[in-house]
Amino acid sequence: MYAYLDHASRPHSGEGPGPAPGAPNQPGLLGSVMFQQLAGSAAVHLTLWDTAASAAAFLAERAELAALPGEVYEVTEAREGPAAAQAPACARLMYFDGPRAPEQVAAEDLAGRERIWPAMRSISGLVGAYVLRGPDLAGVVITLATSVEALDAIARAVMSTELLPGEDLALLPGPDRIEIHYVTGYHLPAAVAASPEGH
């Protein structure tokens, strides 16, 4: 599975987590989510695609329309939480700027699988989480939740974990920036959230 992520400095239209506009007739489109920053003017639009070619075709179409630039990422993790059947109300987006070293990405992947996800996966209010990986090993981690309080509970659970044997703190500097958003549009079938990692 692949993702196209674009940014704007204006609010998306719509109120509440209703259907997200996107490209409903575009071949390969699996779903979309729209975000509006909680304490800022940033707006983000995420679309999910079955193949890299489908995502690239949408990117080319957006470029022809003179839309704001975006990036295509591979979805390396797609996880469901206890509230997966509910539409999310908010999200945390964590950005890891590239280029990055492969060993740093490997350390983050290990921490995510073995320490971070086990700490957060049972928290009520967690809808799901996605890990996006760019060609220069840049990354975006998106956590969807039913409330800001749920996002806070997830953050506390993760911060309370201790490094596992073999983890190197020097390879885990954390995200370059973090944004909290309202979810203003949502169309994401459960089958997408539950799809195997890397597909």
N, C-alpha and C positions, 0 to 999 in steps of 0.2 A: 504494500500500500504506500502511496505517496501523497504529499501534502503541498499545496500552494498557499503561501502566507503573504498577504499584502497589508500595507499600513497606510493610514490617512490621518490628517490632522483635523478632521471634522467628524462629528457624530454620524453614525449610521442611522437611517430612518427606522422607525419601529419602536415599540415599547414592549418590554417583557420578553420572555424566551419563546416567542412564536417561531414559525418557520423562517429559516434564513434564506434570503434571496441569494441567488448564485447564477448558475447556468443550468437550469433544470433539464434542458434538452441536449446538454453536452454529453457526448459518449464517454463512458467511464467514470462519471461523477458518482461518488458514493454518499456524500453528505457534506454539510457545511455548518459552520458556527460563526456568528458575528459577535464582536466584543466592543465595548465602549469603556475606556479607562475610568476608574472610579474617582481618581483625584487628578485628572488631567484631560487633555484634549485628544489623546491618541485613540484611534479606532483601528481595529484589526479584523480582517476577514480570512477565515481558514476554510479551504475546500479540500476534501479528501478524494483521491483518485485511485483507480484500480492499477494503473501502470504509470511508469515515468513518462511514456509517450503521451498519455492522456493529459497529464499535468503540464507537460511542455507545450502541448497544443493550446491549452487554456492560457498559458503564459504568453504565447505568441499573439493570441487573440486580444488579450488585455493590452499588449504593447501597441497593436494596431489602433486601438481605441484611445491611445494616449493616456491610459490609466497610470496611476502611480505604480512604481516598480515593486515587484515582489520577488520571492525566492521559492524554488522548488526543493523540497526535502524528502528524504526517505523516512517513513515511519518505522522506527526500529523497535518500538514498544507500543502496545495498545492494551490497556488494562481496564477492567470494570471494577467499580467499587460497590458497596452495599446499596447505594442509591441509584444504581445504573438504570432502573426503570423510570426514573424521574428526569424531567428537564432541568438542567443546571441553571442557577441564578447568577453565578459568578465564577470567576476563574483566576488562577495565578499563572502568569506567563514568566518564565525564567529564561533569559537569553545568555548563551555562552558564545562569545564572538570568536570567529576563526581568523586566521588559521590556527589549528591546535595540533599538538603532537599526538600520534596514535596511542602512545602509552598513557597519556592523560585521559583520552576518551575511553580506553580500556578500563582504567581505574574507576571512572565515573559509572560505566556500565556495570561493573562488578558491585560497586556500592549501591547502585539502584536496585539490582536484582536481589542481593543478599542481605542488605541492611535497611535501605530506605523503604522499598515497597512492603516488606513484612511489617514495618512499623506503622504504616498508614492504611494498609488495605482493608482493615476491619472497622475503620472510623465511620460512624453513621454520618450521612451527608456527603460522602465521597461518591461522585458520579463516575468518574473515570480519570485516566491519566494517559498522556501521549508523550513520547519522546521522538523528536524530529531531528534528523541528522543531515547537514548540508554537505556539498562536495568538498569544501575546505575543512570539514570536520567541525564546523560551527554547529551549534545545537539550540533547540528550543524545547523546554519541558512545559507542557500545558496540563494543569490540574483543574478539573471541573468539579464544582461542588454546589450544593443546594443553598448555601449561605456563606457570608463572610466569616461567621462564627465557625463553620465547618472548616474553612480554609485555615483559620487560626489554630484549630485543634490539630489539623494535619501537620502544620508547621511545628507546633510544640512537640508532637510525637516524633517527628524526624530529628529535631534538634536535641532530643533527649537520648538519642542512640549514641553508642560508643563505637569507635573504630574497631573493625574486626581484625583478627591476627593477619598480618601481611598487608594491610592497607597503609598507604603512604600519604600522610596529610599534605605533603608538598605537591602531590598530583591532584589534589582536590581543593583548588582555590575558591570554588563556589561560582555562582553566576556573575556575569558582568553587570546585569541589571535585572530588576524584578518589577513587574507591573501587576496591579490588581484591576480586574475588569468586571463590569456587569456583562452578562450574556444577553444580548439584545435580539438574537435570532439563532434558532437551533433546529437543525434537521439532521439527525445522526442515528440511523437504525442501530439497534443493539448488536446486530451481527457485525457491524463495523467495529464497535468498541471491543468486541470479544475476538476479533480476528487474530490469528497467530502473529507473534512478533516478527517484524521484518516483511510482512506481506500485506 
